[in-house]
Amino acid sequence: MAEICDVAIVGGGAAGLSAAILLGRSRRHVVLFDTGTPRNQASRAVHGLLGHEGLAPSELLATARIELERYETVTLRSDLVTAITRSGSGFSVTCEGGSTFRARKVLLTTGLIDDVPKLEGIEQLYGRSVHHCPYCDGFEHRDQPLAVYGSGDKGAGLALMMKQWSPDVVLFTDAQATVSAEMAERLKQKSIEICSERIASLEGTEDGVLKSIRLKNGRAIERSAMFFSTGSRQRSNLSESLGCARDDDGGVITDPVTEESSVPGVYVAGDASRDVLLVAVAIGEGAKAAVAINRALLRGAGLG
Ligand SMILES: Cc1cc2nc3c(=O)[nH]c(=O)nc-3n(C[C@H](O)[C@H](O)[C@H](O)COP(=O)(O)OP(=O)(O)OC[C@H]3O[C@@H](n4cnc5c(N)ncnc54)[C@H](O)[C@@H]3O)c2cc1C
């Protein structure tokens, strides 16, 4: 039978690494599993993170991994966790390939996947001039001609919001669900044009700068950046298979103080709990979960 570790962390993005550092500092035995696909891997620069403005996301995570090296009780494994089940008072964690680990507590920091619009040419632009989050990337495109991609009133809502960053916003619905009459009136009042033609492709430079949006009817509309609102979903179904309750948006419901889910002993932090979806918040939630887990382990040992 494998030795039992204190905490199994699944996910080595900002949330998981933040938790691992605090648990390492608390001398907890931790195994952190990660497949190396953080949500912002298409991005060139992290914005809005205190003290790290413009740092490459890969560099941020690489630095955290180096910082973790001094905590000898923390082990990093490049492995996909395929199943987690209850085992006595703890959990059994199974990886692809069959290796299993036992842990007293589980922390899921498995993140989300974005539904990037299926548009020709988007791949080389995504994360450079095509984005989903105005708080992350709006400032870099302030006062530029902006496109918003989205259907129905959700797309219209994002178009209205983008006026905070630029006076020149066009909403592209790509011939999908139409905007309600009420929203159409609000867009008109704010001088936001609605383009409901089908999009043929996004045209840009080789280094990822959007130049124009080519419509199926041949017309090209010049835009410098695009923001989209097509949604995101859980990267992993581990929280679902463990029975963790989710909210209407698919976020795992957690205690706001401890980050513990509805399943005792299973904690969820970072984007997977769908609070504010930012690196700073993921780091904060990872830290909160680490402190709560350490406290729970202290109580279990009669020390808390
Ligand atoms: C293009 C883009 C740009 C962004 N820019 C910014 C920005 O400028 N500023 C900002 O604050 N936020 C930004 N964000 C949001 C930011 O990426 C997220 O808030 C942050 O990555 C969340 O961290 P996390 O640790 O919760 O999840 P993630 O970073 O997604 O990490 C989850 C990790 O879990 C691993 N994993 C998942 N399932 C398993 C499994 N079963 N077994 C093993 N490993 C697993 C994945 O491989 C991944 O490494 C951006 C997002 C995108 C998409």
The ligand as a MOL file (V3000), in Angstrom:
LIG
                    3D

  0  0  0     0  0            999 V3000
M  V30 BEGIN CTAB
M  V30 COUNTS 53 58 0 0 0
M  V30 BEGIN ATOM
M  V30 1 C -5.7540 33.8880 -23.1370 0
M  V30 2 C -5.8980 34.1760 -21.6590 0
M  V30 3 C -5.2480 35.2710 -21.1110 0
M  V30 4 C -5.3900 35.5510 -19.7540 0
M  V30 5 N -4.7590 36.6560 -19.2580 0
M  V30 6 C -4.8330 36.9290 -17.9490 0
M  V30 7 C -4.1850 38.0810 -17.4160 0
M  V30 8 O -3.5400 38.8440 -18.1450 0
M  V30 9 N -4.3090 38.3050 -16.0770 0
M  V30 10 C -5.0030 37.4830 -15.2520 0
M  V30 11 O -5.0550 37.7340 -14.0550 0
M  V30 12 N -5.6420 36.3810 -15.7430 0
M  V30 13 C -5.5570 36.0790 -17.0610 0
M  V30 14 N -6.1990 34.9720 -17.5480 0
M  V30 15 C -6.9200 34.0950 -16.6140 0
M  V30 16 C -5.9200 33.1070 -15.9770 0
M  V30 17 O -5.3630 32.3230 -17.0020 0
M  V30 18 C -6.6220 32.1910 -14.9610 0
M  V30 19 O -7.3350 32.9590 -14.0280 0
M  V30 20 C -5.5850 31.3160 -14.2320 0
M  V30 21 O -4.8250 30.5850 -15.1660 0
M  V30 22 C -6.2840 30.3730 -13.2700 0
M  V30 23 O -5.3300 29.5740 -12.6250 0
M  V30 24 P -5.7230 28.1010 -12.1290 0
M  V30 25 O -4.5320 27.6340 -11.3730 0
M  V30 26 O -7.0420 28.1200 -11.4770 0
M  V30 27 O -5.9310 27.2420 -13.4650 0
M  V30 28 P -4.9620 26.9600 -14.6840 0
M  V30 29 O -3.9560 28.0280 -14.8540 0
M  V30 30 O -5.8480 26.6750 -15.8550 0
M  V30 31 O -4.1630 25.6420 -14.2830 0
M  V30 32 C -4.8200 24.3990 -14.1820 0
M  V30 33 C -3.7580 23.3130 -14.3250 0
M  V30 34 O -4.3550 22.0620 -13.9730 0
M  V30 35 C -3.8490 21.0510 -14.8440 0
M  V30 36 N -4.8110 19.9440 -14.8360 0
M  V30 37 C -6.1350 19.9780 -15.1140 0
M  V30 38 N -6.6930 18.7880 -14.9510 0
M  V30 39 C -5.6970 17.9490 -14.5480 0
M  V30 40 C -5.6450 16.5640 -14.1890 0
M  V30 41 N -6.7480 15.8080 -14.2240 0
M  V30 42 N -4.4560 16.0300 -13.8280 0
M  V30 43 C -3.3310 16.7850 -13.7830 0
M  V30 44 N -3.3220 18.1200 -14.1000 0
M  V30 45 C -4.4830 18.6750 -14.4670 0
M  V30 46 C -3.7120 21.7730 -16.1820 0
M  V30 47 O -2.7890 21.1240 -17.0260 0
M  V30 48 C -3.2360 23.1590 -15.7480 0
M  V30 49 O -1.8230 23.2320 -15.7450 0
M  V30 50 C -6.1420 34.6890 -18.9100 0
M  V30 51 C -6.7960 33.5870 -19.4650 0
M  V30 52 C -6.6820 33.3310 -20.8190 0
M  V30 53 C -7.4070 32.1610 -21.4110 0
M  V30 END ATOM
M  V30 BEGIN BOND
M  V30 1 1 1 2
M  V30 2 1 2 3
M  V30 3 2 2 52
M  V30 4 2 3 4
M  V30 5 1 4 5
M  V30 6 1 4 50
M  V30 7 2 5 6
M  V30 8 1 6 7
M  V30 9 1 6 13
M  V30 10 2 7 8
M  V30 11 1 7 9
M  V30 12 1 9 10
M  V30 13 2 10 11
M  V30 14 1 10 12
M  V30 15 2 12 13
M  V30 16 1 13 14
M  V30 17 1 14 15
M  V30 18 1 14 50
M  V30 19 1 15 16
M  V30 20 1 16 17
M  V30 21 1 16 18
M  V30 22 1 18 19
M  V30 23 1 18 20
M  V30 24 1 20 21
M  V30 25 1 20 22
M  V30 26 1 22 23
M  V30 27 1 23 24
M  V30 28 2 24 25
M  V30 29 1 24 26
M  V30 30 1 24 27
M  V30 31 1 27 28
M  V30 32 2 28 29
M  V30 33 1 28 30
M  V30 34 1 28 31
M  V30 35 1 31 32
M  V30 36 1 32 33
M  V30 37 1 33 34
M  V30 38 1 33 48
M  V30 39 1 34 35
M  V30 40 1 35 36
M  V30 41 1 35 46
M  V30 42 1 36 37
M  V30 43 1 36 45
M  V30 44 2 37 38
M  V30 45 1 38 39
M  V30 46 1 39 40
M  V30 47 2 39 45
M  V30 48 1 40 41
M  V30 49 2 40 42
M  V30 50 1 42 43
M  V30 51 2 43 44
M  V30 52 1 44 45
M  V30 53 1 46 47
M  V30 54 1 46 48
M  V30 55 1 48 49
M  V30 56 2 50 51
M  V30 57 1 51 52
M  V30 58 1 52 53
M  V30 END BOND
M  V30 END CTAB
M  END
